[in-house]
Amino acid sequence: MGNGGDWCRHDSKLAQEYNVVRNKEKGRIVSVQLNGFNKKPIKKTIKASIVKKIKQKRCVILHTSNPEVDHKNGRLDDPKSLNTSTQTMQDFQPLSKAANDAKRQHCKKCRKSGTRFDAASIGYPMSYYEGDAKHQGTCVGCYWYDPLEFRAKLKSI
């Protein structure tokens, strides 16, 4: 269950067509404004066969059932994973709603600041398995990009 604002998020269907402005007071959405047409929409369509396979798996973080299908690339700038004719299973992962919501917030912060999530902040002995905090151009190496790969790399340190 969400907070009721899922329909007006920056990656919602509505935001594919319009620029959505959410006006907040004290952290709560008090109004939503459509501010012209979105000239650069992010198409997040996922091939049905991939959705079906991912939905049968368990969350890679919490191991719960009924996962959401998550784009590993939180920057949403990889044309290959955004195109249904070129995307593969490796571009996605099963995440519970709670894990996907957390990832979304960390990726949003990364896109805004240019600084990647530091896995050491949640107790891991390394921050990234590839690159550093300002590693530009890819999400690979960040905990949220692939938690299974991240944990596998821990065995080699």
Secondary structure, 3 states (H helix, E strand, C coil): CCCCCHHHCCCCHHHHHEEEEEEEECCEEEEEEEEEECCCCCCCCCCHHHHHHHHCCCCCCCCCCCCEEEECCCCCCCHHHHCCCCCCHHHEEEECHHHHHHHHHHHHHHHHHCCCCCHHHHCCCCCCCCCCCCCCCCCCCCCCCCHHHHHHHHCCC
